[in-house]
Amino acid sequence: MPTHVLAEAHGDEAGALLAFLEAQRGGLRRSVLGLTDAQAARRPSVSELSLAGLVKHVAETEQTWVETAQERPHSIERNAETWHLSFELGDGESLAEVLAFWDKVARRTEDFIRSVPSLNDTFPLPEAPWYPPQVRQSMRWLVLHLIEETARHAGHADILRESLDGRTAFALVDEEQKAQQGRAPGPAGAF
């Protein structure tokens, strides 16, 4: 992991889990740092994956899981025929819009997790052939699953970004830190 996750306040398990989730989101966000929509939509490998598509997919997936835990209808319904749309920018959809959407989803996730009385509270998993019937999972499981899902795709994003222009996760952390300090980022690959 190219960044350090700061320790939570003593006993703040929800805060610790949310901090690790945000660290994984940061890795995926950094993978699109400085890219145009066209660059982010490129598929630099034999895979169908693009960086923009990964960002959109992770944002939609996070929203869907939180809505599942809230036992609410899903805002975005995907099925076998529309699943691929979660991995690509739609007509007129920009990377900036998808990132803004994900920021809203992330805030709602944090607000929801902070609002639950206990991470031991449970919700039913949806009926699907890959889940055991009538299974309930804890809110702790939810956040751990979101960390797992985001980290998996952040790793994909590292490979795609390096394939696009050679920038590695460490170089992007350095560029992001320099930009936050008000300095221009160094050359590609500088760390």
C-alpha positions, 0 to 999 in steps of 0.5 A, spaced: 500 500 500 503 506 497 499 510 503 499 509 510 492 509 514 492 513 520 490 510 526 483 511 528 481 514 535 481 508 540 475 503 540 472 507 533 472 500 529 467 504 524 472 509 523 478 504 522 474 500 517 471 507 514 479 509 513 481 503 510 475 503 505 477 511 504 484 509 503 482 504 497 478 509 494 484 513 494 488 508 490 483 508 485 481 515 484 489 516 484 489 512 478 485 517 473 489 523 476 491 527 470 487 523 465 482 526 460 476 522 459 478 519 452 485 516 456 481 514 462 476 510 457 482 506 453 482 499 454 490 498 454 490 490 455 486 485 452 481 486 458 475 490 457 477 494 463 478 501 463 480 506 468 473 510 467 469 503 467 472 501 474 471 507 477 464 507 475 463 500 477 466 501 484 461 507 485 455 503 483 457 497 487 458 501 493 451 504 492 448 498 491 451 494 497 449 500 502 442 500 499 442 493 500 444 494 507 438 499 508 433 494 505 432 499 500 430 498 492 437 499 488 437 506 485 441 503 479 438 496 477 443 492 473 442 485 470 445 480 465 443 484 459 445 491 463 451 489 467 456 491 462 454 498 462 457 499 470 464 498 466 463 504 461 462 511 461 455 512 457 453 517 452 455 524 455 458 521 461 464 524 463 469 521 468 469 528 472 461 526 473 462 519 475 468 521 480 463 526 483 457 521 483 462 516 487 464 522 492 456 522 494 456 515 494 462 515 499 459 520 504 452 516 504 456 510 506 460 514 511 453 517 514 450 510 514 455 506 517 456 512 523 448 512 524 447 504 525 447 503 532 452 497 532 456 494 527 453 487 529 447 489 526 445 485 520 441 485 513 439 480 509 443 478 503 439 478 496 437 472 493 442 469 488 445 462 487 451 464 489 449 466 496 446 461 501 439 462 502 436 466 508 443 469 510 444 475 514 450 479 514 453 484 519 454 492 517 462 490 519 461 485 513 458 490 509 464 495 510 469 489 509 466 487 503 466 494 500 474 494 502 475 488 498 471 490 492 475 497 492 482 494 493 481 488 488 479 494 483 484 499 485 489 493 483 486 492 476 487 500 476 494 500 478 496 495 472 491 499 467 494 506 469 501 503 468 500 500 461 497 507 459 503 511 461 508 508 465 505 511 472 505 507 478 501 507 484 507 510 488 509 516 482 501 518 483 501 518 490 507 523 489 504 527 484 497 528 488 501 530 494 505 535 490 499 538 487 496 538 494 502 542 497 501 547 491 507 545 487 507 542 480 507 535 479 514 532 477 515 528 471 512 521 470 515 516 474 518 521 479 518 518 486 
